Amino acid sequence: MRIGVLTSGGDCPGLNAVIRSVVHRAVADHGDEVIGFHDGWRGLLEADYRKLDLDAVSGILARGGTVLGSSRVQPAHLVDGVERARGHLAELGLDAVIPIGGEGTLKAARLLSDAGLPVVGVPKTIDNDIAGTDVTFGFDTAVGVATEALDRLKTTAESHQRVLIVEVMGRHTGWIALHSGMAAGAHAIVVPERPFDIDELTALVGKRFQAGKKFAIVVVAEGAKPRAGSMEFDAGGKDVYGHERFAGVARQLSVELERRLGKEARPVILGHVQRGGTPTPYDRVLATRFGWHAVEAVHRREFGRITALRGTEIALIPIAEAVDSLKTVPPHRYAEAETVL
Ligand code: F6P
């Protein structure tokens, strides 16, 4: 068989592990040919690609980012996007394409699949918000980076008797905030799923100082917003892709908490460091399993599906299951964390 692979959307630790696994399973085990499109869907739409053999993927397992490059270009951005993709698949003699990406990429995969193109997707995002899979690779690495940062920030917060408001990634969901906050023993966790009340948050942090503690760490997901009418808030608007723009919630919270508590407060924005660098062993293993199962699905001609972790096993689920809704933090998970704040 001839298989195309691409990585699209924001990068994520573990992308290279998937590419490597696809090539190993397809080339070494099945005798297939694999080509890698450059910069996500752009490569497919412009037939910009290179051949991927075993040498091409040697040494990339532990490397962050993606050796194929990525972009936010989508077939839907072009009037003839789907037809161009169809044409290039035919010209290149491809039996299937494996797009590795998040919500936007999988929506594009669904569009192509609905148009009859042979697609098997692999979900990725550090945000862990893709429905249908228990976990996405990249999440464990991001939580590790954020937890290490929080551990380090505790000592400086304590030295200066400050409130540090640490902003982690999570445009729509608070998985990184929840897990890193629990792992590092944060004193408040603020997630988009639960708009915050500034009076309640001030009281929670204030209680800690009243109990004689000298510092506090608040973890906030970048997409968190106050409850309507709770405080003045600049939501940031949208960027050119229609994504919610960085609102600077940590900065806004630090100003408000400093004023209300009379304690020095500083915002700390972790940003893209959470997406960079080497994936954890957990993410490498999950990514490798996803790649292996994507190739198997191609060989079974089980198209229009994505790989998903269900419990401890890998399943192939319809793309629609992954793109119709987001996997948000459920209230009971927040309640578990709240007890130990
Ligand atoms: O989807 C992953 C994510 O890391 C979000 O949490 C974040 O808002 C976004 O990507 C930022 O992406 P970029 O700045 O690369 O567009």
Residues whose N, C-alpha, C, O or C-beta is under 5 A from the ligand:
A	BS01	F6P	G10 D127 M169 G170 R171
